[in-house]
Amino acid sequence: MRRGSASYVSLRIMKRWIIRIMLSGLALVVAAIVALGLLAPLFRGWSLRHALLTAAADASTIRVVEHSDRFDPPFDPRKHYKEKIYRSVTLSADDVSRLRKAFPVSLDYSFAIQTLCGFSSHHRVEFVRRDGRVTILEICFQCGELELDGGEQRILPVGWDSSLQSFIISLGMSPTPKEANKSLQATAMAFQF
């Protein structure tokens, strides 16, 4: 074909179009990866936050309990475990407001990240509804994990570790209960040679 013909396309123009198409495809792949990398964790974080804020709104009483765990030393699987309550605080309206702020909108990567830590909760938030039903949030600050209503254990959403620790401290509790630490230290000393 001749250059003056309408159907003539130079190699340079074809290369430009191919490059544009390839870059557009690459941009779509990158956008999809970013969407999956940010939107899925954002949705999981929002869903967890929504469930907890709904439980707080529906609760007639919210109680935070600092307690022992079945795996605290001296651990003996042959004996029946009885939980020790170190401290229990029924939240005031101001405390509930601060608790709600301890659940910020955040990314939740628990679908992609697992810890090798043995979940050993020492803090529990009990949302008691007017009809008597209870939503229970167990928190393990050692692992940075939580468990909601006996479901799967999952890592805390980004930033929740520090916000929940600050909240627990504001109630006069410790993110690492002293009684549990004392028994851990005694056990560690017993095993030193």
N, C-alpha and C positions, 0 to 999 in steps of 0.2 A: 504494500500500500504506500501511497505517497503521503508526505508530510501534510499536505493541504487537506487531506481527507478527514472527515468528521470522525471516522471510526479508528483513526490512528491514535495510539497511546504510546508515549515514549517509555523506555525502560526506566528512566528516572522517575516518572510519575507513578509507574507500577510499584517501584521500590518504596516510594513514599507511602502509598496506600497500604502496602503489606506491612510496613513498619508501624503505621498508625493502627492498623487492625491488631497487630501483635501487642502493641503498647496498651490498647484498650482492653484486650483480653487479660493482660498482666494486671492492669489496674483493677479489673473485676475480681480476679483471684485474690489480690491483696485486700480489696474491700471485703470480700467474703471471709478471709482469715481474720481480719480485724473485727468484723461483726461477730464471728463466733468467739473470738478471744475476749471481747468486751461485753457484747450483748447477753450471751448466755450467763456469764458470772454476775452481771448486773441484775438480770432477771432473777437468778437464784438468791442473790442478796436481798433484793426487793421483796421477794416472796417470803423469805424467813422473817425479815423485818415486819412485813405486813401481818404475818401470823402472830408475832409477839405483841405488836401494838394493838391488834384486835383482842388478844387475850387480856392485855392490860385494860383496855377500854371496857370489856365485858366483866371484869373482875370486881367483886365486892370487897375482896381483901387480897393483898399481895404480900407475901412473906418471903424473906431471904433467909436461908438457913446455911450456916457453916457447920459441916459435919465430918465425921470420919468416913472412911471408905473400906470396903471389905478386903482390899489389898494392902491396907496399912499394916506395918509390922506391929506386933508379931503375927504374921499371917499363918493360919493353920486351916487348911481346907476341910479338915475333919470336924472342926467345931462350927457350931451355928453362929453366924455373924449377927451381932446386934449393933446397930448404928449408934454412935455417940453424937449428941448435939452439942457443939461448942458454943454456938451463939445463934439466936433467932431474932429477927427484927421484922415487925409488921410495919409496912411502909405508910408514911403519912402522904398527904396529897403532894407536898413538895418533893418527897422522896420518889413518888411515882413519876413526877415530871422529870426528875433527874435520870430515873431509870429509862424512860422513853428516849431521852437524849443519848443514852449509852448505846442505843441501837441505831446508828446513823445509816443512811443509804450508802451501800458499799458493794464492792465486788466480792463474790463468794466463789472461790476456786476449789471448793470441796469435791467437785465432781472429777477434778483432775489431779489433786494432790492428796496423798495419804501420809499420815505420820506412822512411825514405828513405835510410838510410845503406847504403853498400856493405859487406856482410859481409866483414870482414878479421880472421879469427881469429888470435890470437897465443898462445893457451893451449889445450892439449888434455889431457884426462884419458883415459887408456887403461886400461880394465878388462880384463886378460888372464885368461881362464879356464884351468882346468887342461887342457882339451882343445885349447887353442891359439886358440880363437875370441876375438876382441877386440871390445868395445863401445867406441866412440869418441865422446866429448863434446867438441865444439869450442866455444870461448867467445870472443865478441868483446865486450870491455868498452866499446869505443868506441861501438858501436851498442846495447849492452845486449841482444844476441841470442845464441842458441845453436843448435847443429845436432847432432842425435843420429844417429849411424851414417849420415851422408850424407843424411839425410832433409831435410825442409823446415827452413828457417831460421825461427826464431820468437823473439819477445821473451822475455826472462827473466821467470819468474813474479815477482810482487810480493815484494820483499825479497831475492831471490836475488842481485841485483847486489852489494849491500853484503856479504852473507854470503860469497859466492864471492871477492870482492875481498879481504876480510879473510883468508880461507884462503890465497889466492895469496901475499899479503904475508907470512903466517906461515911460508911455505916459503922466504922469501928472494927471491921473484920480484916483479916489478912488474906491475900491471895494464896498464901501457903500457910495453912493453919498451924499454929504453934504446937499444939498437941501432936499432930501428925509428924511435924518436923522433929520433935523431941524423940518420938518412938523411932523415927528413921535414923536419927543420930545414934541412939542407943544400939540399934541393930548394926549399923555400920561399924561402930566401935567394937562390938562383939566379934565381928568377922575380921578385924585387923589382927595381924600377927605381930 
